[in-house]
Amino acid sequence: MARRKGQQPEYVVICREFNRKMARIDITVIDSGVTEQLLKGLVMLHMRDPHKRYFLTNKKDYQKYGALMKKQIETMSIQNNKKIVELLNDQINKELYSAYLYLDFSNYYKDNGLDGFANWYNIQAQEERDHAMLFVQYLQNNNAKVILEAIDKPDKEYTKLNDPLIFGLEHEEYVTSLIHNLYDAAYSVKDFRTMQFLDWFVKEQGEEETNANDLITKFNLFGSDSRSLYLLDSELAARVYSAPSLVL
Ligand code: FEO
């Protein structure tokens, strides 16, 4: 039906309130006939309380598709899935532990005069911190609470120069299993956004395992001869840091 001149279209506001404990979301429907004024009011309200998000829709559409719209709004965030948020938070801790572990490797090589190996693991530690920050940012982008827990102390003991290389591969395989577990949890609740975010990590883990394997292979080939070890150390000294390709 055509609107008469000067008549305001009728709108419906759906308010979504993020529960701070992340376990529940509340959706309220507020009817209103006001438009521009209403929008300004909503922006003000959102600024006052970022845990509330407002969605504006045409009243006629709402009458027709209301239930579907509410469903879509429910699934617009990971926040309604406590398990996923917990696992994402846990992954922050695991990535920071990885950084800690690689820093320990780096210190061990530094102490043993292998500055190239030390450099390689120092950069690896930085990459792990980047991974942790990607999880932080992803949670924040989705209005989910970031919870930081204590980071375990690296407790590896090194008796041979290639021990950190072997521990490194084992650790990356473990991290791969964590990422796959997270992916599986997201898949089971049709959390497509988290799955898409994790795609980058699935690929990254493949590369990390390959790098860890390559280091072991090279050490097995060259590690027992001091001149070859010096050359391998020089090769690893050339590694430079580059920021992750994933941008959120
Ligand atoms: Fe971020 Fe090497 O796992």
Boltz pocket constraint, residues with backbone or C-beta under 6 A from the ligand:
constraints:
  - pocket:
      binder: B
      contacts: [[A, 95], [A, 98], [A, 127], [A, 128], [A, 131], [A, 172], [A, 175], [A, 208]]
      max_distance: 6.0
